[in-house]
């Protein structure tokens, strides 16, 4: 059995040979037969879901990453309230579609992953602060302003999709930048410059007029994803989540 110091290197090599389809290498690394290497992989995938991300790094799941991020944050903050906090399934589906259209626009899987991971990290951190009553009276007022602005933005996104030829990239970009400013104001007292950088990274991408033009192109590849996103947003609006 590998020592703790050599374990990560062994796992990395194992993932490499598995992705290349060389089961003999996997078996030799583990000092096991090919059949045992396959069995070991199945066990790892069953009991360590994040192991799948090592085997297939191009596959992005916002739900999986959200759970991973929560575990990392929860290891530092012990609270039943926080432990019960999850990103809901509908939001996760919207995030997954956002990843697809971001990848389509940027032609860069790594950057698309980074944007979505930053989005999820920021959302979870704000959720933790809110659920644990960390905002003062002034910040609670900012939360309400943000909710109203987010609701306005969500309805605008759907309206621009449902009513043809109403799309205005300048209007939508302005709304998203206003959301960004409110988020910065809300977490100013609580989060680090690094998190503020993540906020800029996320909103500057989604508010980019070229990205919005790609997203709303009537004959573009993003149209099916936009449809599913708007269906999810409508559901959140109906449930008064947004």
C-alpha positions as semicolon CSV with decimal commas, in nm:
position;residue;x (nm);y (nm);z (nm)
1;X;0,000;0,000;0,000
2;X;0,126;0,348;-0,088
3;X;0,234;0,576;0,193
4;X;0,039;0,903;0,246
5;X;0,316;1,096;0,073
6;X;0,309;0,880;-0,239
7;X;-0,069;0,823;-0,242
8;X;-0,166;1,139;-0,439
9;X;0,101;1,074;-0,702
10;X;-0,014;0,713;-0,734
11;X;-0,377;0,822;-0,773
12;X;-0,282;1,077;-1,039
13;X;-0,093;0,814;-1,238
14;X;-0,379;0,569;-1,195
15;X;-0,628;0,825;-1,334
16;X;-0,396;0,900;-1,625
17;X;-0,367;0,537;-1,735
18;X;-0,737;0,473;-1,679
19;X;-0,833;0,761;-1,911
20;X;-0,590;0,629;-2,172
21;X;-0,755;0,289;-2,145
22;X;-0,441;0,107;-2,029
23;X;-0,583;-0,123;-1,763
24;X;-0,257;-0,319;-1,738
25;X;-0,082;-0,003;-1,618
26;X;-0,365;0,055;-1,369
27;X;-0,327;-0,299;-1,244
28;X;0,051;-0,278;-1,212
29;X;0,027;0,053;-1,026
30;X;-0,205;-0,106;-0,773
31;X;-0,012;-0,438;-0,779
32;X;-0,339;-0,601;-0,880
33;X;-0,483;-0,780;-1,182
34;X;-0,673;-0,597;-1,458
35;X;-1,001;-0,727;-1,316
36;X;-0,912;-0,599;-0,971
37;X;-0,815;-0,260;-1,118
38;X;-1,161;-0,233;-1,276
39;X;-1,324;-0,337;-0,949
40;X;-1,116;-0,083;-0,757
41;X;-1,227;0,193;-0,994
42;X;-1,593;0,097;-0,948
43;X;-1,550;0,108;-0,571
44;X;-1,381;0,450;-0,590
45;X;-1,660;0,585;-0,811
46;X;-1,922;0,450;-0,570
47;X;-1,778;0,578;-0,246
48;X;-1,583;0,881;-0,371
49;X;-1,808;1,060;-0,627
50;X;-1,551;1,335;-0,682
51;X;-1,310;1,068;-0,814
52;X;-1,518;1,085;-1,135
53;X;-1,394;1,441;-1,186
54;X;-1,037;1,310;-1,187
55;X;-1,121;1,045;-1,444
56;X;-1,328;1,279;-1,661
57;X;-1,223;1,641;-1,588
58;X;-1,416;1,776;-1,888
59;X;-1,747;1,671;-1,730
60;X;-1,888;1,957;-1,523
61;X;-2,166;1,916;-1,268
62;X;-2,262;2,223;-1,066
63;X;-2,438;2,005;-0,809
64;X;-2,129;1,791;-0,754
65;X;-1,904;2,095;-0,723
66;X;-2,152;2,270;-0,492
67;X;-2,151;1,974;-0,256
68;X;-1,771;1,961;-0,268
69;X;-1,744;2,334;-0,196
70;X;-1,992;2,311;0,091
71;X;-1,795;2,029;0,253
72;X;-1,478;2,239;0,235
73;X;-1,651;2,542;0,387
74;X;-1,839;2,336;0,645
75;X;-1,511;2,187;0,765
76;X;-1,431;2,537;0,894
77;X;-1,778;2,640;1,013
78;X;-1,978;2,394;1,226
79;X;-2,350;2,469;1,216
80;X;-2,665;2,263;1,167
81;X;-2,818;2,552;0,977
82;X;-2,525;2,563;0,736
83;X;-2,521;2,185;0,704
84;X;-2,881;2,194;0,579
85;X;-2,801;2,451;0,314
86;X;-2,791;2,310;-0,040
87;X;-2,810;2,463;-0,383
88;X;-3,151;2,345;-0,507
89;X;-3,188;2,117;-0,809
90;X;-3,346;2,382;-1,032
91;X;-3,063;2,627;-0,970
92;X;-2,812;2,350;-1,036
93;X;-2,976;2,276;-1,371
94;X;-2,960;2,646;-1,462
95;X;-2,592;2,656;-1,362
96;X;-2,522;2,352;-1,580
97;X;-2,677;2,528;-1,880
98;X;-2,475;2,840;-1,799
99;X;-2,163;2,627;-1,811
100;X;-2,257;2,493;-2,155
101;X;-2,319;2,837;-2,305
102;X;-2,005;2,978;-2,140
103;X;-1,799;2,698;-2,290
104;X;-1,966;2,758;-2,629
105;X;-1,886;3,130;-2,616
106;X;-1,531;3,114;-2,477
107;X;-1,424;2,792;-2,653
108;X;-1,232;2,729;-2,332
109;X;-1,342;2,448;-2,100
110;X;-1,098;2,548;-1,828
111;X;-1,224;2,907;-1,818
112;X;-1,587;2,791;-1,824
113;X;-1,515;2,564;-1,525
114;X;-1,347;2,851;-1,340
115;X;-1,636;3,092;-1,395
116;X;-1,896;2,844;-1,274
117;X;-1,688;2,738;-0,975
118;X;-1,647;3,102;-0,876
119;X;-2,023;3,154;-0,911
120;X;-2,102;2,856;-0,689
121;X;-1,842;2,952;-0,427
122;X;-1,980;3,306;-0,402
123;X;-2,341;3,183;-0,382
124;X;-2,259;2,937;-0,104
125;X;-2,059;3,190;0,099
126;X;-2,340;3,446;0,083
127;X;-2,588;3,173;0,176
128;X;-2,380;3,082;0,480
129;X;-2,364;3,445;0,594
130;X;-2,739;3,492;0,545
131;X;-2,849;3,167;0,708
132;X;-2,633;3,239;1,011
133;X;-2,763;3,594;1,057
134;X;-2,426;3,756;0,992
135;X;-2,569;4,061;0,814
136;X;-2,639;4,377;1,013
137;X;-2,948;4,594;0,962
138;X;-2,795;4,794;0,678
139;X;-2,680;4,477;0,503
140;X;-3,024;4,318;0,539
141;X;-3,160;4,622;0,354
142;X;-2,902;4,557;0,079
143;X;-3,021;4,194;0,064
144;X;-3,373;4,318;-0,009
145;X;-3,243;4,555;-0,277
146;X;-3,048;4,269;-0,433
147;X;-3,352;4,040;-0,428
148;X;-3,559;4,299;-0,611
149;X;-3,284;4,364;-0,863
150;X;-3,230;3,990;-0,916
151;X;-3,605;3,942;-0,964
152;X;-3,611;4,224;-1,221
153;X;-3,310;4,075;-1,399
154;X;-3,461;3,724;-1,402
155;X;-3,790;3,847;-1,548
156;X;-3,601;4,048;-1,809
157;X;-3,395;3,743;-1,911
158;X;-3,714;3,541;-1,963
159;X;-3,899;3,822;-2,138
160;X;-3,617;3,876;-2,386
161;X;-3,634;3,504;-2,471
162;X;-4,011;3,466;-2,489
163;X;-4,085;3,783;-2,686
164;X;-3,884;3,781;-3,007
165;X;-3,692;4,089;-3,117
166;X;-3,715;4,254;-2,773
167;X;-3,363;4,151;-2,666
168;X;-3,148;4,448;-2,565
169;X;-2,795;4,354;-2,463
170;X;-2,726;4,698;-2,313
171;X;-3,029;4,682;-2,082
172;X;-2,949;4,330;-1,962
173;X;-2,579;4,407;-1,917
174;X;-2,667;4,712;-1,706
175;X;-2,895;4,505;-1,481
176;X;-2,625;4,245;-1,426
177;X;-2,365;4,510;-1,340
178;X;-2,611;4,660;-1,090
179;X;-2,648;4,315;-0,932
180;X;-2,269;4,291;-0,912
181;X;-2,242;4,627;-0,734
182;X;-2,501;4,520;-0,476
183;X;-2,320;4,192;-0,408
184;X;-1,991;4,378;-0,355
185;X;-2,164;4,616;-0,115
186;X;-2,332;4,331;0,072
187;X;-2,018;4,128;0,143
188;X;-1,773;4,417;0,181
189;X;-1,744;4,364;0,558
190;X;-1,730;3,986;0,546
191;X;-1,532;3,843;0,256
192;X;-1,177;3,871;0,126
193;X;-1,043;4,059;-0,177
194;X;-1,007;3,718;-0,342
195;X;-1,383;3,664;-0,318
196;X;-1,446;4,014;-0,454
197;X;-1,226;3,913;-0,746
198;X;-1,446;3,607;-0,800
199;X;-1,756;3,828;-0,799
200;X;-1,602;4,047;-1,070
201;X;-1,494;3,742;-1,269
202;X;-1,848;3,600;-1,271
203;X;-2,050;3,914;-1,336
204;X;-1,810;4,067;-1,587
205;X;-1,842;3,751;-1,795
206;X;-2,221;3,721;-1,784
207;X;-2,271;4,095;-1,835
208;X;-2,040;4,102;-2,138
209;X;-2,246;4,223;-2,434
210;X;-2,073;3,983;-2,672
211;X;-2,161;3,688;-2,449
212;X;-2,521;3,807;-2,424
213;X;-2,539;3,840;-2,802
214;X;-2,414;3,482;-2,839
215;X;-2,663;3,360;-2,579
216;X;-2,966;3,524;-2,744
217;X;-2,872;3,457;-3,106
218;X;-3,191;3,323;-3,271
219;X;-3,002;3,073;-3,485
220;X;-2,710;3,009;-3,249
221;X;-2,605;2,692;-3,068
222;X;-2,701;2,840;-2,730
223;X;-3,074;2,861;-2,802
224;X;-3,167;2,519;-2,651
225;X;-2,971;2,598;-2,334
226;X;-3,134;2,941;-2,308
227;X;-3,475;2,774;-2,335
228;X;-3,396;2,536;-2,049
229;X;-3,250;2,820;-1,842
230;X;-3,566;3,027;-1,885
231;X;-3,783;2,729;-1,792
232;X;-3,581;2,694;-1,472
233;X;-3,596;3,066;-1,400
234;X;-3,975;3,064;-1,451
235;X;-4,000;2,780;-1,200
236;X;-3,795;2,974;-0,944
237;X;-4,009;3,283;-1,006
238;X;-4,330;3,081;-0,958
239;X;-4,192;2,935;-0,635
240;X;-4,090;3,288;-0,528
241;X;-3,727;3,181;-0,491
242;X;-3,637;3,471;-0,721
